[in-house]
């Protein structure tokens, strides 16, 4: 995973991705994603692979809904900055 472009790494070092999605206008993204996934996912418990899951914002509510969530992100230490979320 050493071939991640420097621009991507720099971007995620300068923002709080978890807060971006749960605060302010970003909350609309969270609510819309929840609405779409809840409409199309099979009932819990299901196994969900959250690729590019960042800080685990989506993994947290999926787990709270009763799903078994596996989170993966290529940005080093991203999943360690979980903004109060669990996966």
PDB file of N, CA, C and O in Angstrom:
ATOM      1  N   UNK A   1       0.810  -1.191   0.000  1.00  0.00           N
ATOM      2  CA  UNK A   1       0.000   0.000   0.000  1.00  0.00           C
ATOM      3  C   UNK A   1       0.857   1.260   0.000  1.00  0.00           C
ATOM      4  O   UNK A   1       0.363   2.335   0.339  1.00  0.00           O
ATOM      5  N   UNK A   2       2.101   1.153  -0.364  1.00  0.00           N
ATOM      6  CA  UNK A   2       2.993   2.304  -0.368  1.00  0.00           C
ATOM      7  C   UNK A   2       2.826   3.185  -1.583  1.00  0.00           C
ATOM      8  O   UNK A   2       3.500   4.208  -1.696  1.00  0.00           O
ATOM      9  N   UNK A   3       1.940   2.815  -2.499  1.00  0.00           N
ATOM     10  CA  UNK A   3       1.786   3.596  -3.712  1.00  0.00           C
ATOM     11  C   UNK A   3       0.571   4.526  -3.672  1.00  0.00           C
ATOM     12  O   UNK A   3       0.011   4.854  -4.718  1.00  0.00           O
ATOM     13  N   UNK A   4       0.163   4.948  -2.486  1.00  0.00           N
ATOM     14  CA  UNK A   4      -0.933   5.897  -2.349  1.00  0.00           C
ATOM     15  C   UNK A   4      -0.403   7.269  -2.741  1.00  0.00           C
ATOM     16  O   UNK A   4       0.610   7.716  -2.202  1.00  0.00           O
ATOM     17  N   UNK A   5      -1.074   7.946  -3.677  1.00  0.00           N
ATOM     18  CA  UNK A   5      -0.598   9.270  -4.100  1.00  0.00           C
ATOM     19  C   UNK A   5      -0.469  10.241  -2.927  1.00  0.00           C
ATOM     20  O   UNK A   5      -1.316  10.267  -2.034  1.00  0.00           O
ATOM     21  N   UNK A   6       0.582  11.024  -2.940  1.00  0.00           N
ATOM     22  CA  UNK A   6       0.858  11.979  -1.864  1.00  0.00           C
ATOM     23  C   UNK A   6      -0.290  12.963  -1.672  1.00  0.00           C
ATOM     24  O   UNK A   6      -0.548  13.405  -0.552  1.00  0.00           O
ATOM     25  N   UNK A   7      -0.988  13.313  -2.767  1.00  0.00           N
ATOM     26  CA  UNK A   7      -2.095  14.274  -2.667  1.00  0.00           C
ATOM     27  C   UNK A   7      -3.227  13.707  -1.790  1.00  0.00           C
ATOM     28  O   UNK A   7      -3.851  14.441  -1.023  1.00  0.00           O
ATOM     29  N   UNK A   8      -3.480  12.410  -1.911  1.00  0.00           N
ATOM     30  CA  UNK A   8      -4.531  11.787  -1.113  1.00  0.00           C
ATOM     31  C   UNK A   8      -4.141  11.788   0.359  1.00  0.00           C
ATOM     32  O   UNK A   8      -4.946  12.144   1.219  1.00  0.00           O
ATOM     33  N   UNK A   9      -2.925  11.396   0.643  1.00  0.00           N
ATOM     34  CA  UNK A   9      -2.460  11.385   2.024  1.00  0.00           C
ATOM     35  C   UNK A   9      -2.492  12.786   2.623  1.00  0.00           C
ATOM     36  O   UNK A   9      -2.900  12.963   3.771  1.00  0.00           O
ATOM     37  N   UNK A  10      -2.063  13.778   1.853  1.00  0.00           N
ATOM     38  CA  UNK A  10      -2.061  15.164   2.340  1.00  0.00           C
ATOM     39  C   UNK A  10      -3.476  15.645   2.633  1.00  0.00           C
ATOM     40  O   UNK A  10      -3.715  16.312   3.639  1.00  0.00           O
ATOM     41  N   UNK A  11      -4.411  15.306   1.753  1.00  0.00           N
ATOM     42  CA  UNK A  11      -5.798  15.720   1.941  1.00  0.00           C
ATOM     43  C   UNK A  11      -6.357  15.210   3.264  1.00  0.00           C
ATOM     44  O   UNK A  11      -6.935  15.980   4.032  1.00  0.00           O
ATOM     45  N   UNK A  12      -6.190  13.928   3.530  1.00  0.00           N
ATOM     46  CA  UNK A  12      -6.761  13.344   4.738  1.00  0.00           C
ATOM     47  C   UNK A  12      -5.996  13.702   5.998  1.00  0.00           C
ATOM     48  O   UNK A  12      -6.487  13.459   7.100  1.00  0.00           O
ATOM     49  N   UNK A  13      -4.802  14.277   5.864  1.00  0.00           N
ATOM     50  CA  UNK A  13      -4.080  14.790   7.033  1.00  0.00           C
ATOM     51  C   UNK A  13      -4.573  16.179   7.415  1.00  0.00           C
ATOM     52  O   UNK A  13      -4.343  16.626   8.539  1.00  0.00           O
ATOM     53  N   UNK A  14      -5.242  16.866   6.503  1.00  0.00           N
ATOM     54  CA  UNK A  14      -5.640  18.253   6.749  1.00  0.00           C
ATOM     55  C   UNK A  14      -7.102  18.411   7.143  1.00  0.00           C
ATOM     56  O   UNK A  14      -7.504  19.505   7.538  1.00  0.00           O
ATOM     57  N   UNK A  15      -7.913  17.361   7.050  1.00  0.00           N
ATOM     58  CA  UNK A  15      -9.326  17.475   7.416  1.00  0.00           C
ATOM     59  C   UNK A  15      -9.694  16.423   8.444  1.00  0.00           C
ATOM     60  O   UNK A  15      -9.010  15.409   8.581  1.00  0.00           O
ATOM     61  N   UNK A  16     -10.759  16.663   9.153  1.00  0.00           N
ATOM     62  CA  UNK A  16     -11.329  15.673  10.063  1.00  0.00           C
ATOM     63  C   UNK A  16     -12.517  15.055   9.333  1.00  0.00           C
ATOM     64  O   UNK A  16     -13.633  15.570   9.405  1.00  0.00           O
ATOM     65  N   UNK A  17     -12.277  13.967   8.643  1.00  0.00           N
ATOM     66  CA  UNK A  17     -13.303  13.339   7.795  1.00  0.00           C
ATOM     67  C   UNK A  17     -14.522  12.908   8.601  1.00  0.00           C
ATOM     68  O   UNK A  17     -15.649  13.022   8.121  1.00  0.00           O
ATOM     69  N   UNK A  18     -14.313  12.422   9.805  1.00  0.00           N
ATOM     70  CA  UNK A  18     -15.443  12.021  10.631  1.00  0.00           C
ATOM     71  C   UNK A  18     -16.341  13.197  10.970  1.00  0.00           C
ATOM     72  O   UNK A  18     -17.563  13.103  10.849  1.00  0.00           O
ATOM     73  N   UNK A  19     -15.750  14.296  11.390  1.00  0.00           N
ATOM     74  CA  UNK A  19     -16.532  15.489  11.726  1.00  0.00           C
ATOM     75  C   UNK A  19     -17.185  16.077  10.481  1.00  0.00           C
ATOM     76  O   UNK A  19     -18.287  16.619  10.564  1.00  0.00           O
ATOM     77  N   UNK A  20     -16.534  15.981   9.341  1.00  0.00           N
ATOM     78  CA  UNK A  20     -17.095  16.527   8.106  1.00  0.00           C
ATOM     79  C   UNK A  20     -18.442  15.895   7.789  1.00  0.00           C
ATOM     80  O   UNK A  20     -19.341  16.567   7.284  1.00  0.00           O
ATOM     81  N   UNK A  21     -18.584  14.613   8.081  1.00  0.00           N
ATOM     82  CA  UNK A  21     -19.806  13.893   7.732  1.00  0.00           C
ATOM     83  C   UNK A  21     -20.888  14.029   8.807  1.00  0.00           C
ATOM     84  O   UNK A  21     -22.074  13.961   8.486  1.00  0.00           O
ATOM     85  N   UNK A  22     -20.513  14.217  10.054  1.00  0.00           N
ATOM     86  CA  UNK A  22     -21.545  14.251  11.097  1.00  0.00           C
ATOM     87  C   UNK A  22     -21.942  15.658  11.521  1.00  0.00           C
ATOM     88  O   UNK A  22     -22.932  15.826  12.233  1.00  0.00           O
ATOM     89  N   UNK A  23     -21.192  16.673  11.099  1.00  0.00           N
ATOM     90  CA  UNK A  23     -21.483  18.046  11.489  1.00  0.00           C
ATOM     91  C   UNK A  23     -21.908  18.884  10.289  1.00  0.00           C
ATOM     92  O   UNK A  23     -21.526  18.595   9.155  1.00  0.00           O
ATOM     93  N   UNK A  24     -22.688  19.907  10.540  1.00  0.00           N
ATOM     94  CA  UNK A  24     -23.030  20.887   9.524  1.00  0.00           C
ATOM     95  C   UNK A  24     -23.713  20.292   8.311  1.00  0.00           C
ATOM     96  O   UNK A  24     -24.501  19.352   8.417  1.00  0.00           O
ATOM     97  N   UNK A  25     -23.395  20.861   7.147  1.00  0.00           N
ATOM     98  CA  UNK A  25     -24.027  20.429   5.899  1.00  0.00           C
ATOM     99  C   UNK A  25     -23.662  19.002   5.512  1.00  0.00           C
ATOM    100  O   UNK A  25     -24.414  18.350   4.788  1.00  0.00           O
ATOM    101  N   UNK A  26     -22.527  18.510   5.980  1.00  0.00           N
ATOM    102  CA  UNK A  26     -22.136  17.133   5.690  1.00  0.00           C
ATOM    103  C   UNK A  26     -23.110  16.111   6.250  1.00  0.00           C
ATOM    104  O   UNK A  26     -23.157  14.967   5.798  1.00  0.00           O
ATOM    105  N   UNK A  27     -23.881  16.534   7.233  1.00  0.00           N
ATOM    106  CA  UNK A  27     -24.861  15.623   7.832  1.00  0.00           C
ATOM    107  C   UNK A  27     -25.890  15.158   6.801  1.00  0.00           C
ATOM    108  O   UNK A  27     -26.412  14.048   6.904  1.00  0.00           O
ATOM    109  N   UNK A  28     -26.180  15.993   5.820  1.00  0.00           N
ATOM    110  CA  UNK A  28     -27.101  15.595   4.759  1.00  0.00           C
ATOM    111  C   UNK A  28     -26.562  14.381   4.011  1.00  0.00           C
ATOM    112  O   UNK A  28     -27.325  13.478   3.666  1.00  0.00           O
ATOM    113  N   UNK A  29     -25.250  14.352   3.757  1.00  0.00           N
ATOM    114  CA  UNK A  29     -24.616  13.191   3.117  1.00  0.00           C
ATOM    115  C   UNK A  29     -24.824  11.945   3.972  1.00  0.00           C
ATOM    116  O   UNK A  29     -25.153  10.880   3.450  1.00  0.00           O
ATOM    117  N   UNK A  30     -24.633  12.077   5.279  1.00  0.00           N
ATOM    118  CA  UNK A  30     -24.814  10.947   6.189  1.00  0.00           C
ATOM    119  C   UNK A  30     -26.254  10.442   6.157  1.00  0.00           C
ATOM    120  O   UNK A  30     -26.491   9.243   6.010  1.00  0.00           O
ATOM    121  N   UNK A  31     -27.207  11.347   6.293  1.00  0.00           N
ATOM    122  CA  UNK A  31     -28.611  10.949   6.324  1.00  0.00           C
ATOM    123  C   UNK A  31     -29.057  10.317   5.010  1.00  0.00           C
ATOM    124  O   UNK A  31     -29.805   9.339   5.016  1.00  0.00           O
ATOM    125  N   UNK A  32     -28.609  10.863   3.889  1.00  0.00           N
ATOM    126  CA  UNK A  32     -28.987  10.307   2.582  1.00  0.00           C
ATOM    127  C   UNK A  32     -28.360   8.927   2.380  1.00  0.00           C
ATOM    128  O   UNK A  32     -29.013   8.020   1.863  1.00  0.00           O
ATOM    129  N   UNK A  33     -27.101   8.763   2.784  1.00  0.00           N
ATOM    130  CA  UNK A  33     -26.441   7.460   2.682  1.00  0.00           C
ATOM    131  C   UNK A  33     -27.165   6.435   3.540  1.00  0.00           C
ATOM    132  O   UNK A  33     -27.370   5.299   3.113  1.00  0.00           O
ATOM    133  N   UNK A  34     -27.553   6.830   4.745  1.00  0.00           N
ATOM    134  CA  UNK A  34     -28.297   5.915   5.616  1.00  0.00           C
ATOM    135  C   UNK A  34     -29.616   5.504   4.966  1.00  0.00           C
ATOM    136  O   UNK A  34     -29.972   4.326   4.970  1.00  0.00           O
ATOM    137  N   UNK A  35     -30.326   6.459   4.418  1.00  0.00           N
ATOM    138  CA  UNK A  35     -31.628   6.172   3.802  1.00  0.00           C
ATOM    139  C   UNK A  35     -31.481   5.185   2.644  1.00  0.00           C
ATOM    140  O   UNK A  35     -32.260   4.239   2.531  1.00  0.00           O
ATOM    141  N   UNK A  36     -30.497   5.402   1.796  1.00  0.00           N
ATOM    142  CA  UNK A  36     -30.298   4.535   0.629  1.00  0.00           C
ATOM    143  C   UNK A  36     -29.875   3.134   1.063  1.00  0.00           C
ATOM    144  O   UNK A  36     -30.442   2.144   0.601  1.00  0.00           O
ATOM    145  N   UNK A  37     -28.879   3.047   1.949  1.00  0.00           N
ATOM    146  CA  UNK A  37     -28.393   1.727   2.357  1.00  0.00           C
ATOM    147  C   UNK A  37     -29.445   0.956   3.148  1.00  0.00           C
ATOM    148  O   UNK A  37     -29.593  -0.252   2.959  1.00  0.00           O
ATOM    149  N   UNK A  38     -30.166   1.626   4.018  1.00  0.00           N
ATOM    150  CA  UNK A  38     -31.198   0.918   4.783  1.00  0.00           C
ATOM    151  C   UNK A  38     -32.311   0.397   3.876  1.00  0.00           C
ATOM    152  O   UNK A  38     -32.927  -0.627   4.172  1.00  0.00           O
ATOM    153  N   UNK A  39     -32.561   1.084   2.798  1.00  0.00           N
ATOM    154  CA  UNK A  39     -33.591   0.638   1.852  1.00  0.00           C
ATOM    155  C   UNK A  39     -33.138  -0.602   1.084  1.00  0.00           C
ATOM    156  O   UNK A  39     -33.966  -1.449   0.747  1.00  0.00           O
ATOM    157  N   UNK A  40     -31.837  -0.725   0.801  1.00  0.00           N
ATOM    158  CA  UNK A  40     -31.353  -1.783  -0.083  1.00  0.00           C
ATOM    159  C   UNK A  40     -30.612  -2.930   0.597  1.00  0.00           C
ATOM    160  O   UNK A  40     -30.498  -4.008   0.015  1.00  0.00           O
ATOM    161  N   UNK A  41     -30.106  -2.728   1.811  1.00  0.00           N
ATOM    162  CA  UNK A  41     -29.400  -3.817   2.497  1.00  0.00           C
ATOM    163  C   UNK A  41     -30.388  -4.874   2.967  1.00  0.00           C
ATOM    164  O   UNK A  41     -31.525  -4.553   3.312  1.00  0.00           O
ATOM    165  N   UNK A  42     -29.958  -6.137   2.980  1.00  0.00           N
ATOM    166  CA  UNK A  42     -30.807  -7.164   3.595  1.00  0.00           C
ATOM    167  C   UNK A  42     -30.904  -6.876   5.095  1.00  0.00           C
ATOM    168  O   UNK A  42     -30.102  -6.119   5.640  1.00  0.00           O
ATOM    169  N   UNK A  43     -31.863  -7.467   5.737  1.00  0.00           N
ATOM    170  CA  UNK A  43     -32.046  -7.246   7.166  1.00  0.00           C
ATOM    171  C   UNK A  43     -30.847  -7.685   7.982  1.00  0.00           C
ATOM    172  O   UNK A  43     -30.088  -8.568   7.583  1.00  0.00           O
ATOM    173  N   UNK A  44     -30.694  -7.055   9.123  1.00  0.00           N
ATOM    174  CA  UNK A  44     -29.608  -7.409  10.031  1.00  0.00           C
ATOM    175  C   UNK A  44     -29.930  -8.749  10.685  1.00  0.00           C
ATOM    176  O   UNK A  44     -31.105  -9.057  10.885  1.00  0.00           O
ATOM    177  N   UNK A  45     -28.951  -9.533  11.016  1.00  0.00           N
ATOM    178  CA  UNK A  45     -27.551  -9.225  10.859  1.00  0.00           C
ATOM    179  C   UNK A  45     -27.023  -9.633   9.482  1.00  0.00           C
ATOM    180  O   UNK A  45     -27.252 -10.754   9.026  1.00  0.00           O
ATOM    181  N   UNK A  46     -26.338  -8.739   8.848  1.00  0.00           N
ATOM    182  CA  UNK A  46     -25.648  -9.014   7.584  1.00  0.00           C
ATOM    183  C   UNK A  46     -24.187  -8.637   7.761  1.00  0.00           C
ATOM    184  O   UNK A  46     -23.840  -7.847   8.639  1.00  0.00           O
ATOM    185  N   UNK A  47     -23.342  -9.204   6.929  1.00  0.00           N
ATOM    186  CA  UNK A  47     -21.931  -8.826   6.943  1.00  0.00           C
ATOM    187  C   UNK A  47     -21.734  -7.720   5.917  1.00  0.00           C
ATOM    188  O   UNK A  47     -22.122  -7.859   4.757  1.00  0.00           O
ATOM    189  N   UNK A  48     -21.127  -6.618   6.354  1.00  0.00           N
ATOM    190  CA  UNK A  48     -20.911  -5.461   5.497  1.00  0.00           C
ATOM    191  C   UNK A  48     -19.423  -5.145   5.470  1.00  0.00           C
ATOM    192  O   UNK A  48     -18.785  -5.048   6.517  1.00  0.00           O
ATOM    193  N   UNK A  49     -18.872  -4.984   4.271  1.00  0.00           N
ATOM    194  CA  UNK A  49     -17.482  -4.587   4.100  1.00  0.00           C
ATOM    195  C   UNK A  49     -17.473  -3.111   3.730  1.00  0.00           C
ATOM    196  O   UNK A  49     -17.952  -2.734   2.661  1.00  0.00           O
ATOM    197  N   UNK A  50     -16.932  -2.276   4.608  1.00  0.00           N
ATOM    198  CA  UNK A  50     -16.870  -0.831   4.401  1.00  0.00           C
ATOM    199  C   UNK A  50     -15.483  -0.487   3.886  1.00  0.00           C
ATOM    200  O   UNK A  50     -14.558  -0.251   4.663  1.00  0.00           O
ATOM    201  N   UNK A  51     -15.352  -0.461   2.570  1.00  0.00           N
ATOM    202  CA  UNK A  51     -14.066  -0.159   1.937  1.00  0.00           C
ATOM    203  C   UNK A  51     -13.947   1.347   1.770  1.00  0.00           C
ATOM    204  O   UNK A  51     -14.852   2.001   1.252  1.00  0.00           O
ATOM    205  N   UNK A  52     -12.828   1.883   2.211  1.00  0.00           N
ATOM    206  CA  UNK A  52     -12.659   3.336   2.202  1.00  0.00           C
ATOM    207  C   UNK A  52     -13.451   3.942   3.342  1.00  0.00           C
ATOM    208  O   UNK A  52     -13.931   5.072   3.248  1.00  0.00           O
ATOM    209  N   UNK A  53     -13.585   3.181   4.425  1.00  0.00           N
ATOM    210  CA  UNK A  53     -14.440   3.567   5.537  1.00  0.00           C
ATOM    211  C   UNK A  53     -13.922   4.688   6.407  1.00  0.00           C
ATOM    212  O   UNK A  53     -14.619   5.138   7.317  1.00  0.00           O
ATOM    213  N   UNK A  54     -12.719   5.142   6.147  1.00  0.00           N
ATOM    214  CA  UNK A  54     -12.186   6.287   6.878  1.00  0.00           C
ATOM    215  C   UNK A  54     -12.248   6.123   8.376  1.00  0.00           C
ATOM    216  O   UNK A  54     -11.726   5.156   8.932  1.00  0.00           O
ATOM    217  N   UNK A  55     -12.892   7.079   9.029  1.00  0.00           N
ATOM    218  CA  UNK A  55     -12.950   7.095  10.487  1.00  0.00           C
ATOM    219  C   UNK A  55     -14.058   6.221  11.050  1.00  0.00           C
ATOM    220  O   UNK A  55     -14.222   6.148  12.268  1.00  0.00           O
ATOM    221  N   UNK A  56     -14.815   5.564  10.201  1.00  0.00           N
ATOM    222  CA  UNK A  56     -15.830   4.628  10.663  1.00  0.00           C
ATOM    223  C   UNK A  56     -17.204   5.216  10.908  1.00  0.00           C
ATOM    224  O   UNK A  56     -18.026   4.598  11.584  1.00  0.00           O
ATOM    225  N   UNK A  57     -17.468   6.388  10.378  1.00  0.00           N
ATOM    226  CA  UNK A  57     -18.772   7.024  10.588  1.00  0.00           C
ATOM    227  C   UNK A  57     -19.904   6.115  10.118  1.00  0.00           C
ATOM    228  O   UNK A  57     -20.868   5.893  10.850  1.00  0.00           O
ATOM    229  N   UNK A  58     -19.788   5.590   8.903  1.00  0.00           N
ATOM    230  CA  UNK A  58     -20.853   4.727   8.387  1.00  0.00           C
ATOM    231  C   UNK A  58     -20.821   3.348   9.042  1.00  0.00           C
ATOM    232  O   UNK A  58     -21.869   2.748   9.278  1.00  0.00           O
ATOM    233  N   UNK A  59     -19.637   2.850   9.331  1.00  0.00           N
ATOM    234  CA  UNK A  59     -19.528   1.554  10.000  1.00  0.00           C
ATOM    235  C   UNK A  59     -20.219   1.581  11.356  1.00  0.00           C
ATOM    236  O   UNK A  59     -20.809   0.584  11.770  1.00  0.00           O
ATOM    237  N   UNK A  60     -20.152   2.709  12.048  1.00  0.00           N
ATOM    238  CA  UNK A  60     -20.747   2.808  13.384  1.00  0.00           C
ATOM    239  C   UNK A  60     -22.260   2.647  13.345  1.00  0.00           C
ATOM    240  O   UNK A  60     -22.815   1.860  14.113  1.00  0.00           O
ATOM    241  N   UNK A  61     -22.934   3.376  12.468  1.00  0.00           N
ATOM    242  CA  UNK A  61     -24.397   3.266  12.454  1.00  0.00           C
ATOM    243  C   UNK A  61     -24.849   1.936  11.864  1.00  0.00           C
ATOM    244  O   UNK A  61     -25.899   1.416  12.240  1.00  0.00           O
ATOM    245  N   UNK A  62     -24.053   1.377  10.932  1.00  0.00           N
ATOM    246  CA  UNK A  62     -24.383   0.047  10.418  1.00  0.00           C
ATOM    247  C   UNK A  62     -24.286  -0.996  11.536  1.00  0.00           C
ATOM    248  O   UNK A  62     -25.138  -1.879  11.643  1.00  0.00           O
ATOM    249  N   UNK A  63     -23.251  -0.889  12.360  1.00  0.00           N
ATOM    250  CA  UNK A  63     -23.107  -1.801  13.502  1.00  0.00           C
ATOM    251  C   UNK A  63     -24.241  -1.591  14.498  1.00  0.00           C
ATOM    252  O   UNK A  63     -24.774  -2.555  15.047  1.00  0.00           O
ATOM    253  N   UNK A  64     -24.608  -0.341  14.731  1.00  0.00           N
ATOM    254  CA  UNK A  64     -25.724  -0.054  15.633  1.00  0.00           C
ATOM    255  C   UNK A  64     -27.035  -0.641  15.109  1.00  0.00           C
ATOM    256  O   UNK A  64     -27.918  -0.994  15.890  1.00  0.00           O
ATOM    257  N   UNK A  65     -27.155  -0.744  13.790  1.00  0.00           N
ATOM    258  CA  UNK A  65     -28.336  -1.357  13.175  1.00  0.00           C
ATOM    259  C   UNK A  65     -28.305  -2.880  13.269  1.00  0.00           C
ATOM    260  O   UNK A  65     -29.272  -3.542  12.891  1.00  0.00           O
ATOM    261  N   UNK A  66     -27.200  -3.443  13.770  1.00  0.00           N
ATOM    262  CA  UNK A  66     -27.112  -4.883  13.973  1.00  0.00           C
ATOM    263  C   UNK A  66     -26.284  -5.634  12.957  1.00  0.00           C
ATOM    264  O   UNK A  66     -26.242  -6.864  12.983  1.00  0.00           O
ATOM    265  N   UNK A  67     -25.617  -4.914  12.052  1.00  0.00           N
ATOM    266  CA  UNK A  67     -24.784  -5.567  11.043  1.00  0.00           C
ATOM    267  C   UNK A  67     -23.384  -5.814  11.587  1.00  0.00           C
ATOM    268  O   UNK A  67     -22.911  -5.103  12.474  1.00  0.00           O
ATOM    269  N   UNK A  68     -22.735  -6.826  11.044  1.00  0.00           N
ATOM    270  CA  UNK A  68     -21.334  -7.101  11.355  1.00  0.00           C
ATOM    271  C   UNK A  68     -20.514  -6.350  10.307  1.00  0.00           C
ATOM    272  O   UNK A  68     -20.584  -6.673   9.121  1.00  0.00           O
ATOM    273  N   UNK A  69     -19.741  -5.354  10.732  1.00  0.00           N
ATOM    274  CA  UNK A  69     -19.055  -4.465   9.796  1.00  0.00           C
ATOM    275  C   UNK A  69     -17.549  -4.652   9.883  1.00  0.00           C
ATOM    276  O   UNK A  69     -16.971  -4.643  10.970  1.00  0.00           O
ATOM    277  N   UNK A  70     -16.924  -4.820   8.733  1.00  0.00           N
ATOM    278  CA  UNK A  70     -15.467  -4.867   8.606  1.00  0.00           C
ATOM    279  C   UNK A  70     -15.056  -3.598   7.869  1.00  0.00           C
ATOM    280  O   UNK A  70     -15.504  -3.359   6.747  1.00  0.00           O
ATOM    281  N   UNK A  71     -14.212  -2.786   8.490  1.00  0.00           N
ATOM    282  CA  UNK A  71     -13.786  -1.518   7.901  1.00  0.00           C
ATOM    283  C   UNK A  71     -12.373  -1.636   7.358  1.00  0.00           C
ATOM    284  O   UNK A  71     -11.495  -2.213   8.000  1.00  0.00           O
ATOM    285  N   UNK A  72     -12.160  -1.085   6.172  1.00  0.00           N
ATOM    286  CA  UNK A  72     -10.833  -1.078   5.549  1.00  0.00           C
ATOM    287  C   UNK A  72     -10.614   0.281   4.917  1.00  0.00           C
ATOM    288  O   UNK A  72     -11.498   0.809   4.244  1.00  0.00           O
ATOM    289  N   UNK A  73      -9.431   0.850   5.134  1.00  0.00           N
ATOM    290  CA  UNK A  73      -9.054   2.102   4.485  1.00  0.00           C
ATOM    291  C   UNK A  73      -7.565   2.063   4.203  1.00  0.00           C
ATOM    292  O   UNK A  73      -6.784   1.611   5.040  1.00  0.00           O
ATOM    293  N   UNK A  74      -7.162   2.536   3.023  1.00  0.00           N
ATOM    294  CA  UNK A  74      -5.750   2.493   2.643  1.00  0.00           C
ATOM    295  C   UNK A  74      -4.940   3.633   3.238  1.00  0.00           C
ATOM    296  O   UNK A  74      -3.711   3.576   3.246  1.00  0.00           O
ATOM    297  N   UNK A  75      -5.607   4.666   3.737  1.00  0.00           N
ATOM    298  CA  UNK A  75      -4.884   5.786   4.335  1.00  0.00           C
ATOM    299  C   UNK A  75      -4.421   5.360   5.723  1.00  0.00           C
ATOM    300  O   UNK A  75      -5.240   5.026   6.579  1.00  0.00           O
ATOM    301  N   UNK A  76      -3.110   5.370   5.945  1.00  0.00           N
ATOM    302  CA  UNK A  76      -2.578   4.917   7.239  1.00  0.00           C
ATOM    303  C   UNK A  76      -3.191   5.690   8.408  1.00  0.00           C
ATOM    304  O   UNK A  76      -3.353   6.909   8.355  1.00  0.00           O
ATOM    305  N   UNK A  77      -3.523   4.951   9.457  1.00  0.00           N
ATOM    306  CA  UNK A  77      -4.047   5.494  10.705  1.00  0.00           C
ATOM    307  C   UNK A  77      -5.437   6.123  10.591  1.00  0.00           C
ATOM    308  O   UNK A  77      -5.931   6.677  11.573  1.00  0.00           O
ATOM    309  N   UNK A  78      -6.074   6.057   9.440  1.00  0.00           N
ATOM    310  CA  UNK A  78      -7.399   6.666   9.301  1.00  0.00           C
ATOM    311  C   UNK A  78      -8.384   6.026  10.262  1.00  0.00           C
ATOM    312  O   UNK A  78      -9.138   6.730  10.934  1.00  0.00           O
ATOM    313  N   UNK A  79      -8.390   4.710  10.336  1.00  0.00           N
ATOM    314  CA  UNK A  79      -9.364   4.053  11.210  1.00  0.00           C
ATOM    315  C   UNK A  79      -9.029   4.243  12.691  1.00  0.00           C
ATOM    316  O   UNK A  79      -9.850   3.912  13.546  1.00  0.00           O
ATOM    317  N   UNK A  80      -7.851   4.766  13.012  1.00  0.00           N
ATOM    318  CA  UNK A  80      -7.514   5.063  14.406  1.00  0.00           C
ATOM    319  C   UNK A  80      -8.081   6.414  14.841  1.00  0.00           C
ATOM    320  O   UNK A  80      -8.071   6.736  16.029  1.00  0.00           O
ATOM    321  N   UNK A  81      -8.576   7.207  13.884  1.00  0.00           N
ATOM    322  CA  UNK A  81      -9.135   8.533  14.185  1.00  0.00           C
ATOM    323  C   UNK A  81     -10.654   8.465  14.077  1.00  0.00           C
ATOM    324  O   UNK A  81     -11.241   9.183  13.268  1.00  0.00           O
ATOM    325  N   UNK A  82     -11.277   7.653  14.841  1.00  0.00           N
ATOM    326  CA  UNK A  82     -12.668   7.280  14.631  1.00  0.00           C
ATOM    327  C   UNK A  82     -13.710   8.274  15.101  1.00  0.00           C
ATOM    328  O   UNK A  82     -14.887   7.916  15.062  1.00  0.00           O
ATOM    329  N   UNK A  83     -13.417   9.434  15.523  1.00  0.00           N
ATOM    330  CA  UNK A  83     -14.420  10.450  15.876  1.00  0.00           C
ATOM    331  C   UNK A  83     -15.560   9.896  16.724  1.00  0.00           C
ATOM    332  O   UNK A  83     -16.725  10.214  16.482  1.00  0.00           O
ATOM    333  N   UNK A  84     -15.239   9.089  17.693  1.00  0.00           N
ATOM    334  CA  UNK A  84     -16.272   8.556  18.563  1.00  0.00           C
ATOM    335  C   UNK A  84     -17.094   7.439  17.954  1.00  0.00           C
ATOM    336  O   UNK A  84     -18.098   7.030  18.538  1.00  0.00           O
ATOM    337  N   UNK A  85     -16.696   6.934  16.795  1.00  0.00           N
ATOM    338  CA  UNK A  85     -17.444   5.859  16.130  1.00  0.00           C
ATOM    339  C   UNK A  85     -16.766   4.540  16.421  1.00  0.00           C
ATOM    340  O   UNK A  85     -15.583   4.481  16.756  1.00  0.00           O
ATOM    341  N   UNK A  86     -17.547   3.486  16.285  1.00  0.00           N
ATOM    342  CA  UNK A  86     -16.958   2.162  16.448  1.00  0.00           C
ATOM    343  C   UNK A  86     -17.299   1.326  15.230  1.00  0.00           C
ATOM    344  O   UNK A  86     -18.298   1.574  14.555  1.00  0.00           O
ATOM    345  N   UNK A  87     -16.480   0.352  14.957  1.00  0.00           N
ATOM    346  CA  UNK A  87     -16.731  -0.550  13.828  1.00  0.00           C
ATOM    347  C   UNK A  87     -16.380  -1.950  14.225  1.00  0.00           C
ATOM    348  O   UNK A  87     -16.516  -2.872  13.421  1.00  0.00           O
TER     349      UNK A  87
END
